[in-house]
Amino acid sequence: MALSKNHSKLTLIFFLFFFIFNWVQSNAESKDSSSFTFSGYVDVYYARYSDSMPLNSQAKFADVCARNNTFGLNIFQFSCQYNSNKLRGTATLHYGDIPLNAGSSTYNTTNSSSFNYIQEANIGFKVNKYIWIDAGFFKTHIGTESILPKENICNSVSVITFYEPWFQSGVKISYAPNEQLFFCFHVLNGYNTFVETNNKKIIGLSATYALGTKGSIGYFNLIGDETTDSINSTKLHIRFLNNFVFNYQLTQKIKMVLGFDYISQQNSSITNANDAAVIYSGIATFKYQIKPKMAVYARYEMYNDASGMLSGIIHNVKNISTGYILNGFTGGIEYKPTDNSFVRLESRYLLMDNDQKIFLTDSKATNIRTEWMMNAGITF
């Protein structure tokens, strides 16, 4: 009965969205200046991890291709977009392991579980030639990598991407004075949530500069206090997330994506509660196009969250409290049968700090994990 209620809510939300924009199209805009666009995406996978885990459980640091020794569905999604001279909107519904894994810990209130089916649902109004105001549910503006494999070079996401926001809700004001510059100011409910978790809002900024047709450079941030209201503390815990991204087509065959993240949070250090906790992380991804339909790629990642701000605190083999510190190496090959489809075979090697033996292989604790995965995706 609960499942049918959720599906009924999902259907109602989608058709209500469709009805509103169909009415707007008929009454506020001419048919020549407005349009609906429908699209879809399906991504399936098989994954194998050296880390022992219960059947069908989620692997550590994995929302994509997350279950061990399993044929799975990363995602099925369906999108409707409306665009006109003064109005725009997007509604994307999705289902699969990515929404389940990424959303399961986010929606923790009684009536919000059905939000797991929603990837985006927002409406935007044009203020003038350069400014738009949008409100609703969005994919995050933070991150060197996206939530979706089709938008990334690699299948798996780096550890920093795993811990950074993937979803957000609120209002954003975007300003694009020309084809090169783009700015956006965000006021949001919270960090990686559609549902408000305290009485405070967080703010964010997006700024990108296009480097001709070859790439772009961007800066993205979030600032706010995510401390729950139930915690009685006079100390602020303002989190300041900074994300720098550089995309560039080095040659006709070589593409490069670089990302660096620096996150601080007041009064949160694991060694001194009056000091700030700090995370720093880096990603370097390269793709080489061997043939028009075939490419190879590689990624290096590093992640240092010694205070456990996002990863949480563990006790290492020396019984010292710490957060996760690791390096990762990824390599893969991609084949595109058509322009709107791909097949990837990928392997990743994660190396934790020597004393952080958080994985279990053949009943032995280890700081190393290897991963193998193959997935196929198609857009339509």
C-alpha positions in Angstrom: 0.0 0.0 0.0 2.8 2.4 0.8 4.5 1.7 -2.5 1.3 2.4 -4.4 0.8 5.7 -2.6 4.4 6.8 -3.5 3.8 5.9 -7.1 0.5 7.8 -7.1 2.2 10.9 -5.7 4.9 10.6 -8.4 2.4 10.3 -11.2 0.4 13.2 -9.8 3.5 15.5 -9.5 4.5 14.8 -13.1 1.1 15.3 -14.7 0.5 18.4 -12.6 3.8 19.8 -13.9 2.9 18.9 -17.5 -0.6 20.5 -17.1 0.7 23.8 -15.7 3.2 24.2 -18.6 0.7 23.1 -21.2 -1.7 25.8 -19.9 1.1 28.4 -19.9 2.0 27.4 -23.4 -1.6 27.8 -24.6 -2.4 31.1 -22.8 0.9 33.0 -22.2 3.1 32.3 -25.2 2.7 31.7 -28.9 3.4 28.3 -30.3 6.2 29.8 -32.3 8.2 30.9 -29.2 7.7 28.0 -26.9 8.3 24.3 -26.9 8.3 21.1 -24.9 11.3 18.6 -25.1 11.2 15.1 -23.9 14.2 12.9 -23.2 15.3 9.8 -21.4 18.4 7.9 -20.2 19.0 4.3 -19.2 22.3 3.0 -17.7 22.9 -0.7 -16.7 26.0 -2.2 -15.1 27.9 -5.1 -13.6 30.4 -4.5 -10.8 32.9 -6.5 -8.8 34.7 -5.3 -5.6 37.6 -6.9 -3.8 36.0 -5.7 -0.5 33.8 -8.3 1.0 30.2 -7.1 1.7 26.7 -8.5 2.2 24.7 -9.4 -0.9 23.2 -6.4 -2.6 24.7 -3.9 -0.1 26.3 -0.6 -1.2 30.0 -0.5 -1.5 31.9 2.2 0.4 32.3 5.5 -1.6 30.0 4.2 -4.4 26.7 5.5 -5.6 27.3 4.5 -9.2 27.8 0.7 -10.0 27.5 0.3 -6.2 26.5 -3.3 -5.7 29.1 -6.2 -5.7 28.8 -9.2 -8.1 25.5 -7.9 -9.4 23.9 -7.0 -12.7 22.2 -3.7 -11.8 20.3 -0.7 -13.1 22.3 2.5 -12.4 19.4 4.7 -13.5 16.4 5.1 -15.7 15.2 8.7 -16.0 12.6 10.6 -18.0 12.7 14.3 -18.5 10.4 17.0 -19.7 11.6 20.5 -20.4 9.7 23.6 -21.3 11.3 26.7 -22.9 9.8 30.0 -24.0 10.8 33.6 -24.2 10.0 34.3 -20.6 9.4 31.0 -18.9 11.2 27.7 -18.6 10.9 24.5 -16.5 12.3 21.1 -16.0 10.9 17.9 -14.5 13.1 14.8 -14.3 11.9 11.6 -12.7 14.4 8.8 -12.1 14.7 5.3 -10.6 17.5 2.8 -10.0 20.6 2.3 -7.8 21.9 5.9 -8.1 18.7 7.5 -6.8 18.4 4.8 -4.1 22.0 5.1 -2.9 22.4 8.9 -3.2 19.0 9.7 -1.7 18.5 7.1 1.0 20.4 9.0 3.7 19.1 12.4 2.5 15.4 12.1 2.9 14.9 11.3 6.6 11.5 12.7 7.3 8.2 10.8 7.3 6.6 12.3 4.2 9.7 12.9 2.0 10.7 9.4 0.8 8.8 9.9 -2.5 11.3 12.6 -3.3 13.8 9.8 -4.1 12.0 9.6 -7.5 12.7 13.3 -8.3 16.0 14.4 -9.8 14.8 17.9 -10.8 11.6 19.9 -10.7 11.9 23.6 -11.2 10.4 26.7 -12.8 12.3 29.8 -14.1 11.2 33.3 -15.0 13.1 35.7 -17.2 13.6 39.1 -15.6 15.4 40.8 -18.5 17.8 40.0 -21.3 20.6 38.7 -18.9 18.8 37.5 -15.7 16.7 34.5 -14.9 15.2 33.5 -11.5 14.6 29.7 -11.0 13.0 27.9 -8.0 12.4 24.3 -7.0 14.5 21.1 -6.9 17.8 21.0 -8.8 20.9 18.9 -9.4 23.8 20.4 -7.5 26.0 23.2 -8.8 28.9 21.8 -6.9 31.5 19.3 -8.1 34.0 18.5 -10.8 32.0 15.4 -11.7 28.2 14.9 -12.2 25.7 12.5 -10.7 25.3 10.7 -14.1 27.9 8.5 -15.8 26.8 9.9 -19.2 28.1 13.3 -18.2 31.4 12.1 -16.9 34.5 10.6 -18.4 34.6 7.8 -15.8 31.9 5.5 -14.6 32.8 5.7 -10.9 32.8 9.0 -9.1 35.7 10.2 -7.0 35.5 10.1 -3.2 35.1 13.9 -3.0 32.2 13.7 -5.4 30.6 11.0 -3.3 30.7 13.2 -0.2 29.7 16.5 -1.9 26.1 17.6 -2.6 24.3 15.9 -5.5 20.9 17.5 -4.9 19.6 20.8 -3.7 16.4 22.8 -3.4 15.8 26.6 -3.3 16.0 29.6 -5.5 18.8 30.7 -7.8 19.4 34.0 -9.7 21.5 33.6 -12.8 23.2 36.3 -14.8 24.9 35.8 -18.2 26.1 39.1 -19.7 27.6 37.4 -22.7 28.5 34.0 -24.1 31.7 33.7 -22.1 30.6 34.7 -18.5 28.0 33.1 -16.3 27.2 33.8 -12.7 24.6 32.3 -10.4 23.6 33.0 -6.8 21.9 30.2 -4.8 19.8 30.3 -1.6 19.2 26.7 -0.5 17.6 24.5 2.2 20.8 22.7 3.0 23.7 20.6 2.1 22.7 17.7 -0.2 19.0 17.7 0.7 15.7 18.7 -0.8 14.2 18.9 2.7 15.2 21.5 5.3 17.1 20.0 8.3 17.3 23.1 10.5 16.1 26.7 10.7 19.1 28.0 8.7 19.6 28.4 5.0 22.9 28.1 3.1 24.0 30.2 0.1 26.2 29.4 -2.9 27.8 30.9 -5.9 28.6 29.6 -9.4 31.0 31.5 -11.7 32.2 30.1 -15.1 34.3 31.6 -17.9 34.3 29.9 -21.3 37.7 29.5 -23.0 36.4 29.7 -26.5 35.2 26.4 -27.8 37.9 24.3 -26.1 36.8 24.5 -22.5 36.0 26.5 -19.4 37.2 27.4 -15.9 34.8 27.6 -13.0 34.5 28.4 -9.3 31.6 27.1 -7.2 31.0 27.4 -3.4 28.6 26.8 -0.6 28.5 28.6 2.8 26.2 27.7 5.7 25.8 26.0 9.1 24.2 22.6 8.9 24.2 22.0 12.7 20.9 20.5 13.8 18.6 22.7 15.9 18.5 20.0 18.6 22.2 20.6 19.4 22.5 23.3 22.1 25.7 25.1 21.2 26.8 28.7 21.2 29.6 27.9 18.7 29.0 28.3 15.0 29.9 25.5 12.6 29.9 27.5 9.3 31.0 25.2 6.5 32.7 26.9 3.5 33.1 24.6 0.5 35.2 25.8 -2.5 35.3 23.9 -5.8 37.5 24.8 -8.7 37.1 23.1 -12.1 39.1 23.4 -15.3 37.9 21.6 -18.5 40.0 21.8 -21.6 40.4 20.1 -25.0 44.2 19.9 -25.1 44.3 18.5 -28.7 41.8 17.1 -31.1 42.1 13.7 -29.3 43.0 14.6 -25.7 40.6 16.0 -23.2 41.5 17.1 -19.6 39.4 17.8 -16.5 41.0 19.1 -13.3 39.3 19.7 -10.1 40.4 21.0 -6.6 38.3 21.3 -3.5 39.0 23.0 -0.2 36.4 22.8 2.6 36.6 24.2 6.1 34.2 24.1 9.0 34.4 26.2 12.2 35.0 24.6 15.6 35.1 21.1 14.2 38.8 19.9 14.4 39.3 16.4 15.7 42.3 17.5 17.8 41.0 20.9 19.1 37.2 21.7 19.1 38.0 25.4 18.8 39.8 25.0 15.5 38.4 24.5 12.1 38.3 21.1 10.3 39.7 21.1 6.8 39.3 18.9 3.8 41.3 19.2 0.6 40.9 17.0 -2.5 42.1 16.9 -6.1 41.0 15.2 -9.3 42.9 14.9 -12.6 41.1 13.1 -15.5 42.3 12.5 -19.0 40.6 11.0 -22.0 42.4 10.0 -25.3 40.3 9.4 -28.4 41.9 6.4 -30.1 39.4 6.2 -32.9 36.1 8.0 -33.6 34.2 5.4 -31.6 36.8 4.3 -29.1 38.7 6.1 -26.3 40.8 5.3 -23.2 40.7 7.3 -20.0 42.5 7.6 -16.7 41.9 9.5 -13.4 44.0 10.2 -10.3 42.2 11.4 -7.1 43.3 12.3 -3.7 41.1 13.0 -0.6 42.2 14.1 2.9 39.5 14.5 5.5 41.6 13.9 8.6 39.0 15.4 10.9 36.2 13.3 9.5 34.0 16.3 8.6 32.3 14.5 5.8 33.6 10.9 6.0 33.0 10.5 9.7 35.4 9.5 12.4 37.0 6.0 12.6 39.6 4.4 14.9 42.6 3.2 12.9 44.8 0.2 13.7 46.7 2.3 16.2 43.3 3.2 17.9 43.7 6.9 16.9 40.6 8.8 15.9 40.8 10.0 12.3 38.9 10.7 9.2 39.6 9.2 5.8 42.8 9.8 3.9 43.2 8.1 0.5 44.5 8.1 -3.1 42.8 6.5 -6.1 43.7 5.5 -9.6 41.2 4.7 -12.3 41.6 3.5 -15.9 39.1 2.4 -18.5 38.1 2.1 -22.1 35.0 3.4 -23.8 33.2 2.3 -27.0 30.4 4.4 -28.5 28.3 2.3 -30.9 26.3 5.4 -31.7 26.4 9.1 -30.8 23.8 8.6 -28.1 25.2 5.4 -26.5 28.3 4.1 -24.8 29.9 1.0 -23.3 32.7 1.3 -20.7 35.0 -1.2 -19.0 36.7 0.3 -16.0 39.0 -0.6 -13.0 39.8 1.5 -9.9 42.4 1.0 -7.2 41.8 2.8 -3.9 44.6 3.1 -1.4 43.8 4.3 2.1 46.3 5.7 4.6 48.4 2.8 5.9 46.7 2.6 9.3 43.2 2.8 7.9 42.3 -0.8 7.1 38.6 -0.3 6.4 38.2 -2.9 3.8 37.9 -6.7 4.3 39.3 -9.1 1.7 39.3 -12.9 2.3 38.5 -12.2 6.0 41.6 -10.0 6.3 41.5 -6.2 7.0 43.3 -4.2 4.4 43.7 -0.6 3.3 43.4 -1.5 -0.4 40.4 -2.1 -2.6 40.2 -2.9 -6.3 37.1 -2.5 -8.4 36.0 -3.7 -11.8 32.9 -2.5 -13.6 31.2 -2.5 -16.9 28.3 -0.4 -17.8 26.2 0.6 -20.9 24.2 3.7 -21.3 21.8 5.2 -23.9 20.1 8.5 -24.2 17.0 9.1 -26.2 
